[in-house]
Amino acid sequence: MPDEVLGADRDAAQLPLRATSAEIAGDDMRVRAIFRFDREPQLSRLIISNPYRLVIDLPETTFAFADKPLMGRGLVLDIRYGLMQEGKSRIVLASKGPFALDVFEVRKSEGIDGYQLVIDLSMSTPTAFDSLLDREAERTGATAAASKADRIGQAAANPNRPFTVVLDAGHGGIDTGARGVSGTQEKDVTLAFVQELEAMLKTNTSLRVVLTRNSDVFLPLAERVGIARQNEADIFIAVHADTISMHGLRGATVYTISEKASDEVAQAVARNENLSDTLAGLTVESTNSEVSDILIDLMRRETQKFSINLASKVVDKFQGKIRLINNPHRSAGFLVLRAPDVPSVLVELGYLSNPDDEKLLTDVNWRKTTAELLVTAIEAYAASHKRPAADAP
């Protein structure tokens, strides 16, 4: 019997940590958040400014309360939780302003099995918050992470390699993306669509298809761009389904990158999408550099022409077959489209803030039809951008 009990304990330890419940209470001055787990969690924390956040890293965790999303309250503006990568989950509490960390403690739950993480935050001042950052750095021995500048990609000029399509399902893991009026999560819509699109494209043997993610996992925006460049992508297609304050707005949109947004809608959508890293608890470093901008400017201009051509083909195939917004090809400063050497577009399938669009976005038949149209656009673009055949040996 003791051996059987030990075996059961070992099996339980191999399962993901389980967050059984969570709650938050308080006001603009002080907030308490409690997360309950089925066993003692091994965790670490990080405090970040601009914006103010408390980041908690955990082993892979099942958030059993995810069907009833935990919302921000009082001083805590927003709470995010989910998978960051295989074997690692994260909780992020975003504060309205500088805060003091009064309590951060794992305790044995009273009267029930399991443990709870108790967090007390209170309003503070910028000066006191800076002191908190210094103390945290001393506690962990942490140093500021160096920013990593993107290298200029130098794809091998190999005419024999297949035309490579990189598909990027927006959001994922801790970053749920937009939420529809009926609770549909953007990260689920985008992944289902990209998987459908991948299956269709793979029937064309002249194409190679790469997914940035094929599961509910978080990827930083720079990593998505990096995957496209590492795979020497011929095109990069990001798939999204945003929400917007104009709930009457509906229909698909195709975006390309530009320094200045084409309109207010494009600017609002780009602003939302560019927040993904911040909401997941990452410190977003500025990568602007006059030198690097000069080096890649000519490459970016040439690539932009191809991006616009790809966007036009997508709009042409969609036109008259699925609903589009007015002026469906728009542009804005999307970070995920910034690869200087990969033609890139962001396809907004529709807007989850509109109940009619939300129904379509979760409809299997609509997804199939839209994916088929996008396949024809990709194939048309690939056919018009074939590499010259290699000389026979």
Protein Blocks (a to p, Z undefined) as FASTA:
>chain_A
ZZmmmmmmmmmmmpccddfbdcdeddfkbccdddddfbdcdddddddehiaddddddddd
ddfklmmccddehjllbdcdddfbghiacdddddfbdcddfbccddddehiacddddddd
ddddfklmmmmmmmmmmmnopacddddddddddddddfkbccddddddeeehjlnbjadf
kopafklmmmmmmmmmmmmmmmpmkbccddfbfcdcdddfklmmmmmmmnopabdcdddd
dddfblmbgcdddddddfbdfbfklmmmmmmmmmmmmmnopacddfbdfklmmmmmmmmm
mmmmmmmmmmmmmmmmmnokaccdehkbccdddfklmpfkbccddddfbafkbmklmmmm
mpmklmmmmmmmmmmmmmmmmmmmcccddddZZ
